[in-house]
Amino acid sequence: MTNFLTFLEGLIITSEKAAQISRIIRLAYLTADGANPIATENKDLWESHSSSTDFKTLADVLCQSVIDTDLQHLFPEIRRIRGEENGTFQSDDSSNVRVQINSEKEATARMLAKALPDNSETVSKLSSIIHSRLDVPDSVRAELEHCKGSLNLADISIWIDPIDSTKEYVTCKETVADGGICYKGLPCVTVLIGAYNKDGLPVAGVVSRPFGGMADKQKADSKSRWENEIYWAYRSPETGLGYASSTCKHTSTSREKLKIATSAGEHMSFLVENPNYQLISPKGAGNKILAVVNGLADLYIVTIESNVVHRWDTCAGHAILKMAGGGIVSYKDTLDALTSYQGDLASFPFSKYEIDYRGGEEPLKDGIVAYSQPEHIVRLFSDLLVYLKLRTP
């Protein structure tokens, strides 16, 4: 058995290392005139969403490899570690480079030199941070002392999204923020590490915002304020006990209009045409979930008609929402169950329809609803059932 304090400490340290790597690579490819030639390649897109724009960067692949390697070293008993990336990257000369962390710093540097030819300074910085032993920031360590209980690592698996909102990471030139929410720019980028148990339930999550210090900055090249913001929580499904970092505000809200984060392409008429809802579209799944965590949005909704998300997008944030008394449910499964439910929606077992993280890498095509306050998801589905004429007002 491993105590939650030690486990969370490992997750936080690896996320901090990934954040530093993402900043090193972003800075290396940000030129003085604002151009941004970060080494990228187009990802293979799901056929049903081939019109989307998505990228793979060296930062994506390298951060996932580092997180994977470090976690396996720290916790060799972990059942399984999976992530968004496949471990290969196409360099400038179109050759495929297998991004693999070696036990020796020099070997890692040689591998990086293949992916980053003619950039020895960046290779040196990256190989140094990869092979360094980071410590938990003092402010985080003080809060970790609140973590009680233990877990059996043989029952624990991990989902990683090394760079969520990659497009903003690659292309952003300015930050657009309002009301505490970043809608566009580098602060939308997050590193997501979520842990789940053998029953598919989220038990711990770390969400890092590598460019959090830029939330009030307008220019992406104002790099003096780049710093990492760390949000984390754990909750034991067996005991219900847990703890969330003070960065997770969990602010209760009671707005006249539900503030709902959606994808920019959302066109479900129930949402778009409802005068009781205010729709917002910040970039990045991790960024949207953080908005719900901190009470800046009431719900994050992805319907079956809009862009899909994956388990690596939601697992970390789901664990944090659980500690707030919320969660992330399947939109379609929940709606299907409610069509035959005759009781009070406040008593409906929404947790029965939460995302099961034992699934594969396929998209969550049935959609999701993320919430931190039960009354918000009750209000949403109450309105939807009336809209579908399945209930009377």
C-alpha positions in Angstrom: 0.0 0.0 0.0 1.1 3.6 -0.8 -0.2 6.6 1.1 -2.0 9.3 -0.8 0.5 11.9 0.2 3.4 10.1 -1.5 1.3 9.3 -4.5 0.1 12.9 -5.1 3.6 14.2 -4.5 4.8 12.0 -7.4 2.0 13.2 -9.7 2.7 16.8 -8.8 6.4 16.6 -9.4 6.0 14.9 -12.8 3.5 17.6 -13.8 5.9 20.3 -12.7 8.6 18.8 -14.8 6.3 18.6 -17.8 5.4 22.2 -17.3 9.0 23.3 -17.4 9.6 21.3 -20.5 6.7 22.9 -22.3 8.0 26.4 -21.3 11.6 25.6 -22.5 10.3 24.4 -25.9 7.8 27.3 -26.3 10.5 29.9 -25.5 13.1 28.2 -27.9 10.7 28.6 -30.8 9.3 32.0 -30.1 11.2 34.5 -32.1 11.5 38.2 -31.4 9.0 39.2 -34.1 6.2 37.0 -32.7 6.5 34.2 -35.3 6.1 30.8 -33.8 7.8 28.0 -35.7 7.3 25.3 -33.1 8.1 21.9 -34.6 4.7 20.4 -35.3 3.0 17.7 -37.3 -0.7 17.2 -38.0 -2.2 14.4 -35.9 -4.1 11.6 -37.4 -7.7 12.8 -37.0 -10.8 10.7 -36.3 -12.6 10.4 -39.7 -15.9 11.9 -38.3 -14.0 15.0 -37.3 -11.6 15.4 -40.1 -12.3 19.1 -40.4 -10.8 19.8 -37.0 -7.4 21.3 -36.7 -5.0 19.4 -34.3 -1.3 19.3 -33.9 1.4 17.2 -32.4 4.4 19.0 -31.0 7.7 17.7 -29.6 6.4 19.0 -26.3 3.4 16.7 -26.4 5.5 13.6 -27.0 8.4 14.5 -24.8 6.2 15.5 -21.8 4.2 12.3 -22.0 7.4 10.2 -22.2 8.8 12.0 -19.2 5.6 11.6 -17.1 5.3 7.9 -18.1 9.0 7.2 -17.3 9.1 9.1 -14.0 5.8 7.6 -12.7 7.0 4.0 -13.6 10.2 4.7 -11.7 8.4 6.2 -8.7 5.6 3.7 -8.6 6.5 0.5 -10.5 3.4 -1.3 -9.1 1.0 0.9 -11.1 -1.3 -1.2 -13.2 -1.3 0.8 -16.5 -0.3 4.2 -17.8 -1.9 5.5 -21.0 -1.9 8.9 -22.8 -2.8 10.8 -25.9 0.5 10.5 -27.7 2.2 7.5 -29.4 5.8 8.2 -28.6 7.0 9.2 -32.1 7.7 12.5 -33.6 8.6 13.6 -37.1 11.7 15.9 -37.2 12.4 18.7 -39.6 14.1 16.3 -42.0 10.9 14.1 -42.1 12.5 11.2 -40.2 10.6 9.6 -37.4 12.2 10.0 -34.0 11.2 7.6 -31.2 11.1 9.8 -28.2 12.3 7.6 -25.4 13.9 8.7 -22.1 17.2 6.9 -21.4 18.8 6.2 -18.1 21.8 8.4 -19.0 21.5 12.1 -19.6 23.9 11.9 -22.6 21.8 9.3 -24.3 18.7 11.4 -23.9 20.5 14.4 -25.3 21.5 12.3 -28.4 17.9 11.4 -28.9 16.7 15.0 -28.6 19.4 16.2 -31.0 17.7 14.1 -33.7 14.3 15.8 -33.1 15.9 19.2 -32.6 18.8 19.5 -35.1 20.8 22.7 -34.9 19.5 23.6 -31.5 22.1 22.4 -29.0 21.2 24.9 -26.3 17.6 23.7 -26.1 18.7 20.1 -26.2 21.0 20.7 -23.2 18.3 22.5 -21.2 15.8 19.7 -21.9 18.1 16.8 -21.1 19.1 18.6 -17.8 15.5 19.1 -16.6 14.5 15.6 -17.7 17.2 14.0 -15.6 16.8 16.4 -12.6 15.1 15.6 -9.4 12.5 18.3 -8.7 10.9 19.0 -5.4 7.4 19.9 -4.5 6.9 23.7 -4.0 6.8 24.7 -0.4 3.2 26.0 -0.7 2.1 22.6 -2.1 4.0 20.6 0.4 2.2 22.3 3.3 -1.2 21.3 1.9 -0.1 17.7 1.1 0.2 17.2 4.8 -3.6 17.1 4.9 -3.7 14.0 2.7 -4.7 10.9 4.7 -5.3 7.3 3.7 -3.6 4.9 1.3 -4.2 3.1 -2.0 -3.1 -0.1 -3.6 -1.1 0.9 -6.7 -1.7 -2.5 -8.3 -5.3 -1.3 -8.7 -4.4 2.1 -10.1 -4.0 3.2 -13.7 -3.2 6.6 -15.2 -4.5 8.8 -18.1 -2.1 11.5 -19.4 -2.8 14.5 -21.6 0.7 16.0 -21.8 -0.3 19.3 -23.6 -4.0 20.0 -23.7 -5.0 22.8 -26.0 -2.0 22.1 -28.3 -3.3 24.5 -30.9 -3.1 27.5 -28.5 0.4 26.3 -27.5 1.5 26.3 -31.1 -0.3 29.3 -32.6 -1.2 31.8 -29.8 0.1 35.4 -30.0 -2.1 37.0 -27.4 -4.2 36.1 -24.4 -7.9 36.9 -24.1 -9.3 36.6 -20.6 -12.4 37.9 -18.9 -14.0 37.3 -15.5 -11.1 35.0 -14.4 -11.6 32.7 -17.5 -8.9 32.5 -20.2 -10.7 32.2 -23.5 -7.7 32.1 -25.8 -3.9 32.0 -25.4 -1.2 30.2 -23.5 -3.0 30.1 -20.1 -5.6 27.8 -21.8 -2.8 25.1 -22.0 -2.9 22.5 -19.3 -1.0 19.3 -18.3 -3.5 16.6 -17.2 -2.6 13.6 -15.1 -5.5 11.5 -13.8 -5.6 8.3 -11.8 -8.4 5.8 -11.6 -9.0 2.5 -9.8 -9.9 -1.0 -11.0 -13.6 0.0 -11.1 -12.9 2.8 -13.5 -13.5 5.5 -10.9 -11.2 8.6 -10.7 -9.3 8.8 -7.4 -6.7 11.5 -7.9 -6.0 14.3 -10.4 -3.4 16.9 -11.1 -4.0 19.8 -13.5 -1.1 22.1 -14.2 -1.3 25.4 -16.1 2.3 26.0 -17.3 1.6 29.5 -18.4 -0.7 30.5 -15.5 1.2 33.6 -14.7 0.2 35.1 -18.0 -3.6 35.1 -17.3 -3.6 38.9 -17.2 -1.1 39.5 -20.0 -2.0 40.3 -23.6 1.2 39.4 -25.4 2.4 35.7 -25.7 6.0 36.8 -25.7 5.8 38.4 -22.3 7.6 35.4 -20.9 8.8 37.0 -17.7 5.6 36.0 -16.0 5.4 32.4 -17.1 4.8 30.2 -14.0 3.0 27.0 -13.2 -0.3 26.9 -11.4 -1.1 23.5 -9.9 -4.6 22.2 -9.1 -5.0 18.8 -7.4 -7.3 16.7 -5.4 -7.9 13.1 -4.3 -10.9 11.2 -3.0 -11.1 7.6 -1.9 -14.1 5.9 -3.5 -14.1 3.5 -0.6 -14.2 6.0 2.3 -15.3 9.2 0.6 -12.4 11.0 2.3 -10.2 13.3 0.4 -8.7 16.8 0.0 -8.5 19.5 -2.7 -5.7 22.1 -3.1 -6.6 25.6 -2.1 -6.2 26.6 -5.8 -9.4 24.7 -6.4 -11.8 27.3 -5.2 -15.0 25.3 -5.4 -17.0 28.5 -5.2 -20.8 27.9 -4.9 -22.8 29.8 -7.5 -26.5 30.6 -7.9 -26.8 32.5 -11.2 -30.1 33.5 -12.8 -28.6 32.1 -16.1 -26.6 28.9 -16.0 -23.1 29.7 -17.3 -22.2 26.8 -19.6 -18.8 26.1 -21.2 -19.1 24.4 -24.6 -17.0 23.8 -27.7 -17.1 26.7 -30.2 -18.9 24.6 -32.7 -21.8 23.6 -30.4 -25.1 23.9 -32.3 -27.6 21.9 -30.2 -30.6 24.1 -30.4 -31.7 23.4 -26.8 -28.5 25.0 -25.5 -28.0 27.7 -28.2 -31.6 29.0 -28.1 -32.3 28.8 -24.4 -32.5 32.3 -22.9 -31.8 30.9 -19.4 -28.3 29.8 -20.4 -25.1 31.8 -21.1 -22.8 29.9 -23.4 -19.0 30.5 -23.3 -16.3 28.8 -25.4 -12.8 29.0 -23.8 -10.2 26.9 -25.4 -9.1 23.5 -24.0 -11.0 20.7 -22.2 -8.8 21.0 -19.1 -9.3 24.8 -19.1 -13.1 24.4 -19.3 -13.1 21.9 -16.5 -11.0 24.2 -14.3 -13.6 26.9 -15.0 -16.3 24.6 -13.5 -14.0 23.6 -10.6 -13.5 27.2 -9.6 -17.2 28.3 -10.1 -16.4 30.4 -13.1 -18.7 28.2 -15.1 -21.6 26.1 -13.9 -21.3 23.3 -16.4 -19.1 22.0 -19.2 -21.1 20.2 -21.8 -20.1 18.3 -24.9 -23.1 16.8 -26.7 -23.1 14.0 -29.3 -23.6 16.7 -31.9 -20.4 18.6 -31.1 -16.7 18.0 -30.9 -15.7 14.9 -28.9 -13.4 14.6 -25.9 -11.3 11.6 -24.7 -10.7 10.0 -21.3 -7.3 11.6 -21.1 -9.0 15.0 -21.4 -11.4 14.4 -18.4 -9.8 12.0 -15.9 -7.7 14.5 -13.9 -10.4 17.2 -13.7 -13.1 14.5 -12.9 -11.1 13.5 -9.8 -11.0 17.2 -8.7 -14.8 17.6 -9.3 -15.5 14.5 -7.3 -14.0 16.2 -4.2 -16.3 19.1 -4.8 -19.4 16.8 -4.8 -19.7 16.9 -8.6 -18.5 14.7 -11.4 -18.6 14.1 -15.1 -21.4 12.0 -16.5 -22.2 10.5 -20.0 -24.6 12.9 -21.6 -26.5 10.3 -23.6 -26.5 7.5 -20.9 -27.9 10.0 -18.4 -30.6 11.3 -20.8 -31.6 7.8 -21.8 -32.0 6.8 -18.1 -34.0 9.9 -17.3 -36.5 9.3 -20.0 -38.1 6.5 -18.0 -37.4 8.0 -14.5 -40.5 9.3 -12.8 -39.0 10.5 -9.5 -37.6 13.8 -8.3 -34.5 14.7 -10.3 -32.8 15.9 -7.1 -32.8 12.2 -6.0 -31.6 10.8 -9.4 -28.3 8.8 -9.1 -26.2 10.8 -11.5 -23.1 9.2 -10.2 -24.2 5.9 -11.7 -23.6 7.3 -15.2 -20.2 8.8 -14.7 -17.4 8.2 -17.2 -15.7 4.8 -16.8 -12.0 5.2 -17.3 -11.3 1.5 -18.0 -12.3 2.2 -21.6 -10.0 2.7 -24.5 -8.6 5.6 -26.5 -11.7 6.0 -28.6 -13.6 9.4 -28.3 -16.4 9.8 -25.7 -18.9 10.1 -28.5 -21.9 10.0 -26.2 -20.9 13.4 -24.9 -20.3 14.6 -21.3 -21.6 16.9 -18.7 -19.2 18.1 -16.0 -20.5 19.8 -12.9 -19.4 20.8 -9.4 -22.8 21.5 -7.9 -25.5 18.8 -8.1 -28.3 21.5 -8.4 -26.8 22.7 -11.7 -27.0 19.3 -13.4 -30.5 18.8 -12.0 -31.5 22.1 -13.5 -30.0 21.3 -16.9 -31.7 17.9 -17.3 -35.0 19.2 -15.9 -35.0 21.9 -18.6 -34.0 19.4 -21.2 -36.8 16.9 -20.4 -39.3 19.7 -20.6 -37.8 20.8 -23.9 -38.1 17.3 -25.3 -41.7 17.1 -24.0 -40.9 14.2 -21.7 -41.9 16.2 -18.6 -44.2 19.1 -17.9 -42.8 22.3 -16.5 
